Amino acid sequence: MEVAANQTDCICVVFVFQKTEQTEEVHLNSAQLTALLNAKQVWIERFSSKLKIESTVWSYGNNKVSFQIYLK
């Protein structure tokens, strides 16, 4: 996943690999987010593996929106 250059229309996405409790935080634009929402697997460079999406959670706080994706 790449970090989007224009932060104005981006959302923070946190990938969580539950087996190792590793996390990776990225900012995605609307096109990248749409592609992610339609994906069943993602490649996370930091984890060096292709992982299946297990569940997703929207988080709201301090006027910031983040999207957490749990991987297996």
N, CA, C and O atoms as a MOPAC input file, in Angstrom:
PM7 MOZYME 1SCF
protein

 N      0.83100 1    -1.17000 1     0.00000 1
 C      0.00000 1     0.00000 1     0.00000 1
 C      0.88300 1     1.24200 1     0.00000 1
 O      1.91000 1     1.28100 1     0.67800 1
 N      0.48900 1     2.23100 1    -0.74300 1
 C      1.23400 1     3.48200 1    -0.80000 1
 C      0.53200 1     4.54000 1     0.04000 1
 O     -0.68600 1     4.51200 1     0.21600 1
 N      1.30300 1     5.44600 1     0.54000 1
 C      0.72300 1     6.59000 1     1.24500 1
 C      0.27600 1     7.59600 1     0.19800 1
 O      1.04000 1     7.94600 1    -0.70200 1
 N     -0.94600 1     8.05500 1     0.31400 1
 C     -1.49000 1     8.99100 1    -0.65800 1
 C     -0.83000 1    10.35700 1    -0.51800 1
 O     -0.54800 1    10.80600 1     0.59300 1
 N     -0.58900 1    11.00900 1    -1.63700 1
 C      0.09200 1    12.30100 1    -1.62700 1
 C     -0.82100 1    13.42400 1    -1.13800 1
 O     -0.37400 1    14.32000 1    -0.42300 1
 N     -2.08400 1    13.37800 1    -1.51700 1
 C     -3.01800 1    14.42600 1    -1.12700 1
 C     -3.78600 1    13.97600 1     0.11300 1
 O     -4.65700 1    13.11100 1     0.01900 1
 N     -3.47600 1    14.54800 1     1.26400 1
 C     -4.07000 1    14.12100 1     2.53000 1
 C     -5.48200 1    14.66700 1     2.74600 1
 O     -6.14700 1    14.25200 1     3.69600 1
 N     -5.96400 1    15.58600 1     1.89600 1
 C     -7.24900 1    16.22000 1     2.14500 1
 C     -8.42100 1    15.26300 1     2.00900 1
 O     -9.40300 1    15.40500 1     2.73800 1
 N     -8.35700 1    14.30700 1     1.11600 1
 C     -9.46300 1    13.37700 1     0.93500 1
 C     -9.05400 1    11.95700 1     1.32800 1
 O     -9.51000 1    10.98300 1     0.73000 1
 N     -8.19900 1    11.85500 1     2.32900 1
 C     -7.68100 1    10.55300 1     2.73400 1
 C     -8.27800 1    10.08900 1     4.05600 1
 O     -8.76000 1    10.88700 1     4.85900 1
 N     -8.23200 1     8.80100 1     4.25400 1
 C     -8.67100 1     8.21200 1     5.50900 1
 C     -7.53400 1     7.35700 1     6.05000 1
 O     -6.81900 1     6.70000 1     5.29400 1
 N     -7.38000 1     7.37500 1     7.34500 1
 C     -6.34100 1     6.57900 1     7.98800 1
 C     -6.81600 1     5.13000 1     8.07100 1
 O     -7.90200 1     4.85400 1     8.58000 1
 N     -6.00600 1     4.21900 1     7.57300 1
 C     -6.31600 1     2.79100 1     7.62000 1
 C     -5.23300 1     2.10500 1     8.43500 1
 O     -4.04200 1     2.26600 1     8.17200 1
 N     -5.66400 1     1.33600 1     9.42700 1
 C     -4.73000 1     0.59700 1    10.27700 1
 C     -4.92900 1    -0.88900 1    10.02900 1
 O     -6.00800 1    -1.43100 1    10.26600 1
 N     -3.87100 1    -1.54400 1     9.54800 1
 C     -3.89700 1    -2.98300 1     9.34000 1
 C     -3.34800 1    -3.64300 1    10.60300 1
 O     -2.29500 1    -3.25000 1    11.10400 1
 N     -4.05400 1    -4.63500 1    11.11100 1
 C     -3.64300 1    -5.32900 1    12.33000 1
 C     -3.51600 1    -6.81400 1    12.01600 1
 O     -4.48300 1    -7.46100 1    11.61300 1
 N     -2.30500 1    -7.34900 1    12.20600 1
 C     -2.07400 1    -8.78500 1    12.04500 1
 C     -2.11000 1    -9.38800 1    13.44100 1
 O     -1.15700 1    -9.26200 1    14.21000 1
 N     -3.22500 1   -10.04800 1    13.76000 1
 C     -3.48300 1   -10.47300 1    15.12900 1
 C     -2.49500 1   -11.51500 1    15.65700 1
 O     -2.23300 1   -11.55900 1    16.85900 1
 N     -1.94900 1   -12.34300 1    14.78500 1
 C     -1.03000 1   -13.38600 1    15.25600 1
 C      0.21900 1   -12.81100 1    15.89800 1
 O      0.71900 1   -13.34500 1    16.88800 1
 N      0.72400 1   -11.71600 1    15.33300 1
 C      1.96200 1   -11.12600 1    15.84400 1
 C      1.73800 1    -9.76600 1    16.49200 1
 O      2.67300 1    -9.16000 1    17.01600 1
 N      0.48500 1    -9.28400 1    16.45300 1
 C      0.11900 1    -7.96900 1    16.97600 1
 C      0.84800 1    -6.83100 1    16.27000 1
 O      0.98600 1    -5.74200 1    16.82800 1
 N      1.31300 1    -7.07400 1    15.05200 1
 C      1.92400 1    -6.02500 1    14.24300 1
 C      0.83200 1    -5.12400 1    13.68600 1
 O     -0.28500 1    -5.56900 1    13.42300 1
 N      1.17000 1    -3.85700 1    13.51200 1
 C      0.24600 1    -2.93200 1    12.87000 1
 C      0.97900 1    -2.15200 1    11.78300 1
 O      2.19500 1    -1.96900 1    11.83600 1
 N      0.22900 1    -1.70800 1    10.82200 1
 C      0.74800 1    -0.85100 1     9.75900 1
 C     -0.31400 1     0.20700 1     9.49400 1
 O     -1.46000 1    -0.13500 1     9.20400 1
 N      0.04000 1     1.47000 1     9.58800 1
 C     -0.89500 1     2.57200 1     9.38600 1
 C     -0.56900 1     3.28000 1     8.07900 1
 O      0.58000 1     3.64700 1     7.83400 1
 N     -1.58100 1     3.46900 1     7.24400 1
 C     -1.41100 1     4.16100 1     5.97500 1
 C     -2.57200 1     5.13300 1     5.77400 1
 O     -3.60800 1     5.00900 1     6.42500 1
 N     -2.40100 1     6.08200 1     4.88900 1
 C     -3.47000 1     7.00300 1     4.50800 1
 C     -3.81900 1     6.72400 1     3.05000 1
 O     -2.96000 1     6.77700 1     2.17000 1
 N     -5.09200 1     6.42800 1     2.81300 1
 C     -5.53800 1     6.07100 1     1.47000 1
 C     -6.51100 1     7.10200 1     0.93500 1
 O     -7.32700 1     7.64700 1     1.67900 1
 N     -6.41900 1     7.36500 1    -0.36100 1
 C     -7.40700 1     8.24700 1    -0.99100 1
 C     -8.65900 1     7.43300 1    -1.30800 1
 O     -8.69200 1     6.22600 1    -1.06900 1
 N     -9.67400 1     8.07900 1    -1.83500 1
 C    -10.95200 1     7.39800 1    -2.04700 1
 C    -10.85600 1     6.23300 1    -3.02700 1
 O    -11.52400 1     5.21700 1    -2.83200 1
 N    -10.04800 1     6.35300 1    -4.06600 1
 C     -9.89200 1     5.25500 1    -5.03000 1
 C     -9.20600 1     4.05400 1    -4.38200 1
 O     -9.61900 1     2.91200 1    -4.58300 1
 N     -8.16300 1     4.31800 1    -3.60600 1
 C     -7.46000 1     3.22900 1    -2.92900 1
 C     -8.36600 1     2.56200 1    -1.89800 1
 O     -8.35000 1     1.34000 1    -1.75200 1
 N     -9.15600 1     3.36300 1    -1.18200 1
 C    -10.07000 1     2.81800 1    -0.17900 1
 C    -11.14500 1     1.95600 1    -0.82800 1
 O    -11.49200 1     0.89500 1    -0.30900 1
 N    -11.67000 1     2.40500 1    -1.95600 1
 C    -12.67000 1     1.62100 1    -2.68100 1
 C    -12.09100 1     0.27700 1    -3.11200 1
 O    -12.74400 1    -0.75600 1    -2.96800 1
 N    -10.87500 1     0.28700 1    -3.63700 1
 C    -10.22100 1    -0.96200 1    -4.03800 1
 C    -10.02600 1    -1.87500 1    -2.83500 1
 O    -10.22500 1    -3.08600 1    -2.93300 1
 N     -9.64100 1    -1.30500 1    -1.71300 1
 C     -9.43400 1    -2.09400 1    -0.50400 1
 C    -10.72800 1    -2.73100 1    -0.01500 1
 O    -10.73500 1    -3.89300 1     0.39000 1
 N    -11.82100 1    -1.97600 1    -0.04900 1
 C    -13.11400 1    -2.49200 1     0.41800 1
 C    -13.61500 1    -3.65200 1    -0.43500 1
 O    -14.40600 1    -4.47200 1     0.03300 1
 N    -13.15900 1    -3.72600 1    -1.68600 1
 C    -13.56200 1    -4.82000 1    -2.57500 1
 C    -12.57400 1    -5.98300 1    -2.56900 1
 O    -12.78400 1    -6.98300 1    -3.25600 1
 N    -11.50500 1    -5.85300 1    -1.80000 1
 C    -10.46900 1    -6.88700 1    -1.77400 1
 C    -10.77400 1    -7.95300 1    -0.71000 1
 O    -11.43000 1    -7.68700 1     0.29700 1
 N    -10.27900 1    -9.15000 1    -0.97000 1
 C    -10.37800 1   -10.23400 1     0.01200 1
 C     -9.02500 1   -10.51300 1     0.64800 1
 O     -8.93600 1   -11.10900 1     1.72100 1
 N     -7.97300 1   -10.07000 1    -0.03600 1
 C     -6.60900 1   -10.21700 1     0.46800 1
 C     -5.85400 1    -8.92800 1     0.18600 1
 O     -6.18000 1    -8.19300 1    -0.74600 1
 N     -4.84400 1    -8.66400 1     1.00100 1
 C     -3.98700 1    -7.50000 1     0.77300 1
 C     -2.53700 1    -7.89800 1     0.96800 1
 O     -2.22000 1    -8.79800 1     1.74600 1
 N     -1.66100 1    -7.20900 1     0.24600 1
 C     -0.22500 1    -7.39300 1     0.42400 1
 C      0.26000 1    -6.23300 1     1.26400 1
 O      0.09900 1    -5.07400 1     0.88300 1
 N      0.86000 1    -6.54200 1     2.41500 1
 C      1.41300 1    -5.51900 1     3.29000 1
 C      2.92800 1    -5.66900 1     3.25700 1
 O      3.47500 1    -6.67200 1     3.71700 1
 N      3.59200 1    -4.66900 1     2.71200 1
 C      5.04700 1    -4.72700 1     2.55000 1
 C      5.76100 1    -4.97400 1     3.87000 1
 O      6.69900 1    -5.76800 1     3.94100 1
 N      5.30700 1    -4.28400 1     4.92000 1
 C      5.95700 1    -4.42800 1     6.21900 1
 C      5.85900 1    -5.85200 1     6.75900 1
 O      6.78400 1    -6.34100 1     7.40700 1
 N      4.73700 1    -6.51200 1     6.49200 1
 C      4.55500 1    -7.88700 1     6.96700 1
 C      5.18700 1    -8.89300 1     6.01200 1
 O      5.37000 1   -10.05800 1     6.36400 1
 N      5.51600 1    -8.45000 1     4.81800 1
 C      6.11200 1    -9.29200 1     3.77300 1
 C      5.26300 1   -10.51300 1     3.44900 1
 O      5.78400 1   -11.60600 1     3.23000 1
 N      3.96700 1   -10.31500 1     3.42000 1
 C      3.09500 1   -11.42900 1     3.05600 1
 C      1.73100 1   -10.92200 1     2.58700 1
 O      1.33200 1    -9.79300 1     2.87000 1
 N      1.03700 1   -11.79100 1     1.86600 1
 C     -0.31800 1   -11.52000 1     1.41900 1
 C     -1.24200 1   -12.14500 1     2.46300 1
 O     -1.16300 1   -13.34600 1     2.72300 1
 N     -2.10600 1   -11.34400 1     3.05200 1
 C     -2.96000 1   -11.82100 1     4.13600 1
 C     -4.43100 1   -11.63100 1     3.80100 1
 O     -4.80100 1   -10.69700 1     3.08900 1
 N     -5.26800 1   -12.52600 1     4.32200 1
 C     -6.70900 1   -12.43900 1     4.12400 1
 C     -7.30400 1   -11.43500 1     5.10300 1
 O     -6.87600 1   -11.32800 1     6.25200 1
 N     -8.29600 1   -10.70800 1     4.62100 1
 C     -9.01700 1    -9.77100 1     5.48400 1
 C    -10.01100 1   -10.57600 1     6.31000 1
 O    -10.85000 1   -11.29200 1     5.76400 1
 N     -9.91000 1   -10.45000 1     7.64000 1
 C    -10.78900 1   -11.19100 1     8.53600 1
 C    -11.99500 1   -10.35600 1     8.94900 1
 O    -13.12900 1   -10.83100 1     8.88300 1
 N    -11.76300 1    -9.13100 1     9.36900 1
 C    -12.85800 1    -8.24900 1     9.76000 1
 C    -12.41700 1    -6.79800 1     9.66000 1
 O    -11.22600 1    -6.49800 1     9.58800 1
 N    -13.39300 1    -5.90800 1     9.65600 1
 C    -13.10000 1    -4.48200 1     9.54800 1
 C    -13.90400 1    -3.71900 1    10.59800 1
 O    -15.00500 1    -4.12600 1    10.96900 1
 N    -13.34200 1    -2.61200 1    11.07100 1
 C    -13.99300 1    -1.79600 1    12.08900 1
 C    -13.75200 1    -0.32500 1    11.77600 1
 O    -12.61300 1     0.08000 1    11.54100 1
 N    -14.81500 1     0.47900 1    11.77100 1
 C    -14.66800 1     1.93200 1    11.63900 1
 C    -14.46400 1     2.49800 1    13.02400 1
 O    -15.12700 1     2.05500 1    13.96200 1
 N    -13.58300 1     3.45000 1    13.19100 1
 C    -13.35200 1     4.10600 1    14.47500 1
 C    -13.57300 1     5.60400 1    14.30700 1
 O    -13.11300 1     6.20300 1    13.33500 1
 N    -14.27500 1     6.20000 1    15.25600 1
 C    -14.52500 1     7.63600 1    15.22500 1
 C    -14.00400 1     8.24000 1    16.51800 1
 O    -14.25400 1     7.69300 1    17.59200 1
 N    -13.29400 1     9.34500 1    16.44400 1
 C    -12.83100 1    10.00900 1    17.64900 1
 C    -12.10600 1    11.28700 1    17.31600 1
 O    -11.32600 1    11.33400 1    16.36500 1
 N    -12.35500 1    12.32600 1    18.09100 1
 C    -11.70900 1    13.62200 1    17.90000 1
 C    -11.83300 1    14.11400 1    16.45800 1
 O    -10.88500 1    14.65800 1    15.89200 1
 N    -13.01800 1    13.91500 1    15.87300 1
 C    -13.29300 1    14.32800 1    14.49100 1
 C    -12.39300 1    13.64900 1    13.46800 1
 O    -12.27400 1    14.12700 1    12.34000 1
 N    -11.76200 1    12.55200 1    13.83900 1
 C    -10.94000 1    11.79200 1    12.89900 1
 C    -11.60800 1    10.44300 1    12.68000 1
 O    -12.16600 1     9.85000 1    13.60200 1
 N    -11.53900 1     9.98200 1    11.46500 1
 C    -12.10500 1     8.68800 1    11.12100 1
 C    -10.97500 1     7.76200 1    10.74400 1
 O    -10.11700 1     8.11400 1     9.93400 1
 N    -10.97100 1     6.58300 1    11.32700 1
 C     -9.98700 1     5.59000 1    10.91100 1
 C    -10.70500 1     4.27700 1    10.63400 1
 O    -11.81100 1     4.03400 1    11.11600 1
 N    -10.05800 1     3.45900 1     9.86200 1
 C    -10.63100 1     2.18400 1     9.44300 1
 C     -9.62000 1     1.12600 1     9.84100 1
 O     -8.48600 1     1.13700 1     9.36400 1
 N    -10.02300 1     0.21300 1    10.71100 1
 C     -9.11500 1    -0.84000 1    11.15300 1
 C     -9.46100 1    -2.12900 1    10.43100 1
 O    -10.62700 1    -2.51700 1    10.35200 1
 N     -8.44500 1    -2.78400 1     9.90700 1
 C     -8.63100 1    -4.02600 1     9.17000 1
 C     -7.82600 1    -5.12300 1     9.86100 1
 O     -6.60500 1    -5.03000 1     9.98700 1
 N     -8.51700 1    -6.14100 1    10.29700 1
 C     -7.86500 1    -7.26700 1    10.96700 1
 C     -7.58400 1    -8.36600 1     9.95500 1
 O     -8.46300 1    -8.77400 1     9.19600 1
 N     -6.35000 1    -8.83400 1     9.95900 1
 C     -5.87100 1    -9.77700 1     8.95600 1
 C     -5.59000 1   -11.14000 1     9.56300 1
 O     -5.23200 1   -11.25100 1    10.73500 1
 N     -5.75800 1   -12.17600 1     8.74600 1
 C     -5.37500 1   -13.52100 1     9.19500 1
 C     -4.55500 1   -14.20300 1     8.12200 1
 O     -4.13200 1   -15.34500 1     8.29900 1

